[in-house]
């Protein structure tokens, strides 16, 4: 696979979708990223990233059932595609290679 063309926040969103498995919709993705990274995440930004990931073929979505809690609206759930999984593996491999090049003493916390 050539370049993955995956930005840092795109990677976070894609990893979060993979982690949430069948409960990955925009609000749950925001909540989980905020919980893990301890930084505020805007829903509009997540929607933009989800659209980009969809255009790249890294995610696919489907609508859930309408619920009374949501006033009859349906949630759009996301899953990682085969191409998305391959990209995540490639990104992890590249990061692991870079981490392995760093001498242990360089990153030692004092």
C-alpha positions in Angstrom: 0.0 0.0 0.0 1.4 3.4 -0.9 1.0 6.4 1.4 -1.9 6.1 3.8 -2.9 9.8 3.6 -4.3 9.7 7.1 -4.1 12.7 9.4 -3.7 12.5 13.1 -7.3 13.3 14.0 -8.5 11.0 11.2 -6.4 8.2 12.8 -8.0 8.9 16.2 -11.5 8.8 14.7 -10.8 5.6 12.8 -9.3 3.9 15.8 -12.3 5.0 17.9 -14.7 3.5 15.4 -12.8 0.2 15.5 -12.8 0.3 19.4 -16.5 1.1 19.7 -17.4 -1.8 17.3 -21.2 -1.6 16.8 -21.8 1.5 18.9 -19.8 4.0 16.7 -21.9 7.0 15.9 -20.8 10.6 15.9 -21.7 11.5 19.6 -20.2 8.3 21.0 -17.0 8.9 18.9 -16.7 12.4 20.3 -17.3 11.2 23.8 -14.7 8.4 23.6 -12.0 10.6 22.0 -12.6 13.2 24.7 -12.3 10.5 27.4 -9.1 9.1 26.0 -7.3 12.3 25.0 -8.7 14.6 27.6 -9.3 17.3 25.0 -12.5 18.9 23.8 -13.8 17.5 20.5 -16.4 19.4 18.3 -19.1 17.3 16.8 -18.9 19.3 13.5 -15.2 18.4 13.2 -16.0 14.7 13.8 -18.7 14.9 11.1 -16.2 16.4 8.6 -13.6 13.7 9.4 -16.3 10.9 9.0 -17.2 12.3 5.6 -13.5 12.4 4.6 -12.9 8.8 5.8 -16.0 7.7 3.9 -14.8 9.3 0.7 -11.4 7.6 1.2 -13.2 4.3 1.5 -12.0 3.7 5.1 -15.4 3.7 6.7 -19.0 2.8 5.8 -22.2 3.7 7.5 -25.7 2.6 8.0 -28.7 4.0 9.7 -30.0 2.5 12.9 -33.6 2.2 14.0 -35.6 5.2 14.9 -36.1 5.7 18.6 -38.5 7.7 20.7 -35.6 9.0 22.8 -34.3 10.7 19.7 -37.7 12.0 18.6 -37.9 9.4 15.8 -34.5 10.2 14.4 -32.1 7.5 13.4 -28.4 7.3 14.4 -25.8 6.8 11.6 -23.5 4.1 12.7 -20.0 3.7 11.3 -17.7 0.6 10.7 -14.2 0.4 9.5 -13.8 -1.1 6.0 -11.1 -3.5 4.9 -9.2 -0.6 3.4 -9.5 1.3 6.7 -8.2 -1.7 8.6 -5.3 -2.1 6.2 -4.5 1.6 6.6 -4.6 1.4 10.4 -2.2 -1.5 10.3 0.1 0.3 8.0 0.1 3.5 10.2 0.8 1.3 13.3 3.6 -0.4 11.5 5.2 2.9 10.5 4.9 4.3 14.0 6.4 1.1 15.5 9.3 1.3 13.1 10.0 4.9 14.1 9.6 4.1 17.8 12.2 1.3 17.4 14.7 3.8 16.0 14.7 5.9 19.1 17.4 5.0 21.6 15.8 4.0 24.9 17.6 6.6 27.0 16.4 9.4 24.8 12.8 9.1 26.0 13.5 8.1 29.5 11.4 10.1 32.0 13.3 11.4 35.0 
